[in-house]
Amino acid sequence: MIATFKRAEADAAHKFGLIKVAAQKGPKAIQAAVDAATKAAKRRDSYAKKLDALGVSVKTDDAQAGQCAQYPCEQSDPGYPDA
């Protein structure tokens, strides 16, 4: 389960990196990247919670954990039309 958490953590970091790449491609690409990053972060946090319940303490990178505060994860950007 620790290995699964490590993979989920790496995947979340990678998906957050893709947001910067998608910024050059337009609003739909940005939203898709944000949605993927949000799902990856939730998956990472879910594994961390399960490990914590088993008594295994894992540290998540605070920079990654704070990404949702930097990027609008749960809501669409009002500056872009929804289409």
HELIX and SHEET records of a PDB file:
HELIX    1   1 ILE A    2  ALA A   22  1                                  21    
HELIX    2   2 PRO A   27  ALA A   53  1                                  27    
HELIX    3   3 ASP A   62  ALA A   65  1                                   4    
HELIX    4   4 GLN A   67  GLN A   70  1                                   4    
END                                                                             
